[in-house]
Each structure stands twice: as C-alpha cells, then as structure tokens.
Amino acid sequence: MMVIVPRIAVVSCFSTTPFIYGIQHEDNLRAGLLLSDPAETIQAFSEHKADIALIPAAAMPSLTDARIVTEYCVGGVPASKEALLASDDALVGAWKPFGKLPCAFAVWAAHADTDPDAVETLQHALTYGLEHGYEAILESAFAADPGRTYAELAHFDYIFDNQKDKALKKFWNSGLKAVPRANPG
C-alpha cells in the first residue's frame, strides 16, 4: 500500500511559529513542509504543489478548488486588533474597513481531493503546536528573548470560529482585493 505524504505550505513568519512547530513535531503527521512567503504559498497551492496551505484570507475567493479545513487560523484578538490593523501589510490593511469585526488574516485550506485523514492529522499537529508555543519560540528565529516573544503570541487568536467565518464572508462579499507582499516582514 502506497502512503501519500501531503505537502503543506506555510508562510514562515512570527505568527505561524506554533503551527510550524506542530507540523514538524507531531509524531503522527508525515508531511512535506514548504516554508515561503505569502505569494509563494498561494502559488504553490494554486499550482497543486501543496495539498494544504495556510492561505491569506483575502486570497481565498480567487483560488479554485480551495476549502477551509481546520478550526485554526491566524487572527487578531480584540485587545490587539488595533495594533495589528496599524500594520502596513496589504493583507492586514484590507481589513481596516471591517475593523470592528473579528478577523482571520489567514486560514487553512485544502484541495477537494486532499485525503481527509491528512487534514485530521494536521488538525492534531496544529493543536500540538499551539499547546507547545513556548517550545516553538525556543526553536525558532525569535528565541533571543523567549519570554517577551511568547507573550507577543497573545496578539494572535488562532481559533477559526463562527464569528470569524461570518466576518470573512462579509469581507469576501465586499469585493475588496489585497495582493500579498513577497516578504511579510
């Protein structure tokens, strides 16, 4: 029996550190991991070089055959949303007119033909990474001041709930477009 190893694309940046850690350390997930910038992640997914990807939410409507597959995202908590929305990133900036709504800047997407078992195993790996956020920081490029850096992870809300789903649909229906920068900073 041939085992198909899913290919997972993730933007390599501070907010994704727990996700990357979980994918690399969850024992039950065998996957190829592609770390890149937002534009490359979108391209890898749209060219089927990645089966699953953490996609900038603003780009989701333009991707055919993409469906949101986990209960996780990269979003902002209400207390820190103003700081996140003050960023000059085009993806974050596009959300400014919707600033009172909960936000999901990036969501996990898979192609329709992606093995459901791979998605379920990814869900467990993401949970593992979030539960081990401090360890993720220690193994990352952000380990110089791990206590402060770990506290900064609190600026992100990683749960993709009903409110974020409704807000995203409203955002998508507004017709606003945002082009991701090649280097998220």
Backbone hydrogen bonds, N-H to C=O, Kabsch-Sander energy under -0.5 kcal/mol:
donor,donor_aa,acceptor,acceptor_aa,energy
4,I,2,M,-0.5
5,V,3,V,-0.6
8,I,6,P,-0.5
8,I,32,G,-3.5
9,A,52,I,-2.4
10,V,34,L,-2.6
12,S,36,S,-2.1
13,C,11,V,-1.1
16,T,13,C,-1.0
17,T,14,F,-1.6
20,I,16,T,-2.6
21,Y,17,T,-2.3
22,G,18,P,-2.4
23,I,19,F,-2.4
24,Q,20,I,-2.2
25,H,21,Y,-1.9
26,E,22,G,-2.4
27,D,25,H,-0.6
29,L,26,E,-1.4
30,R,28,N,-0.7
31,A,29,L,-0.6
32,G,6,P,-2.6
33,L,31,A,-0.5
34,L,8,I,-3.3
34,L,32,G,-0.5
35,L,33,L,-0.6
36,S,10,V,-2.0
36,S,34,L,-0.5
39,A,181,R,-0.6
41,T,37,D,-2.3
42,I,38,P,-2.4
43,Q,39,A,-2.3
44,A,40,E,-2.9
45,F,41,T,-2.1
46,S,42,I,-2.8
47,E,43,Q,-2.1
48,H,45,F,-1.6
49,K,44,A,-2.8
50,A,44,A,-1.3
51,D,7,R,-2.1
52,I,7,R,-2.1
53,A,109,A,-2.6
54,L,9,A,-2.2
55,I,53,A,-1.0
55,I,107,V,-2.9
57,A,105,F,-2.9
59,A,56,P,-2.0
60,M,56,P,-0.7
60,M,57,A,-0.9
62,S,59,A,-1.3
63,L,60,M,-1.8
64,T,62,S,-0.6
66,A,63,L,-0.8
67,R,110,A,-1.9
69,V,108,W,-2.3
70,T,108,W,-0.6
73,C,158,Y,-1.9
74,V,106,A,-2.3
75,G,73,C,-0.6
75,G,157,D,-1.3
76,G,103,C,-0.9
77,V,155,H,-0.9
80,S,77,V,-1.3
81,K,77,V,-1.3
82,E,78,P,-0.5
84,L,80,S,-2.2
85,L,81,K,-3.2
86,A,82,E,-1.1
87,S,84,L,-1.3
93,G,89,D,-3.3
94,A,90,A,-1.8
95,W,92,V,-1.3
96,K,93,G,-1.2
98,F,95,W,-2.6
99,G,96,K,-1.8
101,L,98,F,-2.6
103,C,76,G,-0.6
105,F,74,V,-2.6
106,A,74,V,-1.4
107,V,55,I,-2.5
108,W,72,Y,-0.9
109,A,53,A,-3.0
109,A,107,V,-0.5
110,A,67,R,-2.2
111,H,51,D,-1.6
112,A,65,D,-0.7
114,T,111,H,-2.0
118,A,115,D,-0.7
119,V,115,D,-1.6
120,E,116,P,-2.4
121,T,117,D,-2.4
122,L,118,A,-2.3
123,Q,119,V,-2.4
124,H,120,E,-1.7
125,A,121,T,-2.1
126,L,122,L,-2.8
127,T,123,Q,-2.1
128,Y,124,H,-2.5
129,G,125,A,-2.4
130,L,126,L,-2.4
131,E,127,T,-2.3
132,H,128,Y,-1.0
133,G,130,L,-1.0
136,A,132,H,-2.3
137,I,133,G,-2.1
138,L,134,Y,-2.3
139,E,135,E,-1.6
140,S,137,I,-1.6
143,A,140,S,-1.0
145,D,142,F,-0.6
149,T,145,D,-2.7
150,Y,146,P,-2.7
151,A,147,G,-1.9
152,E,148,R,-1.6
153,L,149,T,-0.8
153,L,150,Y,-0.9
154,A,151,A,-1.4
155,H,152,E,-2.0
156,F,153,L,-1.9
157,D,75,G,-2.5
158,Y,156,F,-0.6
160,F,71,E,-2.8
160,F,158,Y,-0.6
161,D,159,I,-1.1
165,D,161,D,-2.2
166,K,162,N,-2.6
167,A,163,Q,-2.3
168,L,164,K,-2.7
169,K,165,D,-2.2
170,K,166,K,-2.0
171,F,167,A,-2.5
172,W,168,L,-3.2
173,N,169,K,-2.4
174,S,170,K,-1.0
174,S,171,F,-0.7
175,G,171,F,-0.5
175,G,172,W,-1.2
176,L,171,F,-0.7
